[in-house]
Amino acid sequence: MNGAAGWKAPEGSWIKVNYDGALFSNGKEGVVGVVARPETGECVAWASYRFTKLVYPEEVEAMAALGGGIVGYST
């Protein structure tokens, strides 16, 4: 990939779960996105969440990790 960042496939029969979160500039709402993909790269599960009353970026990232765990467990 010429040094560019990108998705790396999991080895074997594993499913890779990626997640991320963002806090809106108002500091009171956050969103989370989760996607699960096997070595072939197609999406086999996904989720998105919107939260209110979140104040800190760490809270949003924690919710993203939780969402990733839920999607991973259910896949």
Contacts in CASP RR format, 6 or more apart in sequence:
PFRMAT RR
TARGET T0000
AUTHOR 0000-0000-0000
METHOD contacts of the structure
MODEL  1
MNGAAGWKAPEGSWIKVNYDGALFSNGKEGVVGVVARPETGECVAWASYR
FTKLVYPEEVEAMAALGGGIVGYST
7 16 0 8 1.000
7 18 0 8 1.000
7 37 0 8 1.000
7 41 0 8 1.000
9 16 0 8 1.000
9 37 0 8 1.000
9 38 0 8 1.000
9 39 0 8 1.000
9 40 0 8 1.000
9 41 0 8 1.000
10 16 0 8 1.000
10 37 0 8 1.000
10 38 0 8 1.000
10 39 0 8 1.000
11 39 0 8 1.000
12 39 0 8 1.000
13 38 0 8 1.000
13 39 0 8 1.000
14 38 0 8 1.000
14 39 0 8 1.000
15 36 0 8 1.000
15 37 0 8 1.000
15 38 0 8 1.000
15 44 0 8 1.000
15 72 0 8 1.000
15 75 0 8 1.000
16 36 0 8 1.000
16 37 0 8 1.000
16 38 0 8 1.000
17 34 0 8 1.000
17 35 0 8 1.000
17 36 0 8 1.000
17 68 0 8 1.000
17 69 0 8 1.000
17 71 0 8 1.000
17 72 0 8 1.000
17 75 0 8 1.000
18 34 0 8 1.000
18 35 0 8 1.000
18 36 0 8 1.000
18 37 0 8 1.000
19 32 0 8 1.000
19 33 0 8 1.000
19 34 0 8 1.000
19 35 0 8 1.000
19 64 0 8 1.000
19 65 0 8 1.000
19 67 0 8 1.000
19 68 0 8 1.000
19 71 0 8 1.000
20 32 0 8 1.000
20 33 0 8 1.000
20 64 0 8 1.000
21 30 0 8 1.000
21 31 0 8 1.000
21 32 0 8 1.000
21 33 0 8 1.000
21 60 0 8 1.000
21 61 0 8 1.000
21 63 0 8 1.000
21 64 0 8 1.000
22 30 0 8 1.000
22 31 0 8 1.000
22 60 0 8 1.000
23 29 0 8 1.000
23 30 0 8 1.000
23 54 0 8 1.000
23 56 0 8 1.000
23 57 0 8 1.000
23 60 0 8 1.000
24 30 0 8 1.000
24 31 0 8 1.000
27 54 0 8 1.000
27 55 0 8 1.000
28 52 0 8 1.000
28 53 0 8 1.000
28 54 0 8 1.000
28 55 0 8 1.000
29 50 0 8 1.000
29 51 0 8 1.000
29 52 0 8 1.000
29 54 0 8 1.000
30 50 0 8 1.000
30 51 0 8 1.000
30 52 0 8 1.000
30 54 0 8 1.000
30 60 0 8 1.000
30 63 0 8 1.000
31 48 0 8 1.000
31 49 0 8 1.000
31 50 0 8 1.000
31 51 0 8 1.000
31 60 0 8 1.000
32 47 0 8 1.000
32 48 0 8 1.000
32 49 0 8 1.000
32 50 0 8 1.000
32 51 0 8 1.000
32 60 0 8 1.000
32 63 0 8 1.000
32 64 0 8 1.000
32 67 0 8 1.000
33 46 0 8 1.000
33 47 0 8 1.000
33 48 0 8 1.000
33 49 0 8 1.000
33 64 0 8 1.000
34 45 0 8 1.000
34 46 0 8 1.000
34 47 0 8 1.000
34 48 0 8 1.000
34 64 0 8 1.000
34 67 0 8 1.000
34 68 0 8 1.000
34 70 0 8 1.000
34 71 0 8 1.000
35 43 0 8 1.000
35 45 0 8 1.000
35 46 0 8 1.000
35 71 0 8 1.000
36 43 0 8 1.000
36 44 0 8 1.000
36 45 0 8 1.000
36 46 0 8 1.000
36 71 0 8 1.000
36 72 0 8 1.000
36 75 0 8 1.000
37 43 0 8 1.000
37 44 0 8 1.000
38 44 0 8 1.000
44 75 0 8 1.000
45 71 0 8 1.000
45 72 0 8 1.000
45 74 0 8 1.000
45 75 0 8 1.000
46 71 0 8 1.000
47 67 0 8 1.000
47 68 0 8 1.000
47 70 0 8 1.000
47 71 0 8 1.000
49 63 0 8 1.000
49 67 0 8 1.000
51 60 0 8 1.000
51 63 0 8 1.000
54 60 0 8 1.000
54 63 0 8 1.000
END
